[in-house]
Amino acid sequence: MIEADTVKLLRECDAGVKMGVASIDETLEYVHSPDLKRCLTRCKEEHQVLNGEIRKLLHQYHDEGKNPNPIAKGMSWMKTNVKLGMDASDQTVAELMTDGCNMGVKSLNQYLNEYQAADEVSKDIAKRLIHLEERLAIDVRGYL
């Protein structure tokens, strides 16, 4: 059970990191503030470092990982492009990032509860990813 929950939790973290990086990539070109751009770029880089750890662990379990749900990714892309098409401001970017971070934190906490038998290393990765998402939501508040 430990190995199965560990792999499942890592797969969800993998999908979450990919979704976060894609969301940041989709919004970066619309950012006007150099400080907000640095904040988002730093967060993206931290997500990518964490994803390297996730991918390494998944490889040890002979698992390919998981891509974000195509429907969720499509809906996110649509929401992002509609909102930024109407108002390409830093405030809109901050709103989108806050919404995405809140959804990520909620989902990751649900997965931590669901996969309680996962090993401590995987749980730590999930908690670090949650912390990244929470910190980004705080960091962009000044642009709301």
SULBEL-V335250 format. One record per helix or strand of 2 or more residues. SS is the DSSP state (H for helix, E for strand). FROM is the first residue (numbers start at 1). TO is the last residue. If there is no record, write none. Layout:
# SULBEL-V335250
ss = {SS SS}
from = {FROM FROM}
to = {TO TO}
This chain:
# SULBEL-V335250
ss = {H H H H H H}
from = {2 34 70 90 120 141}
to = {28 60 86 114 139 143}
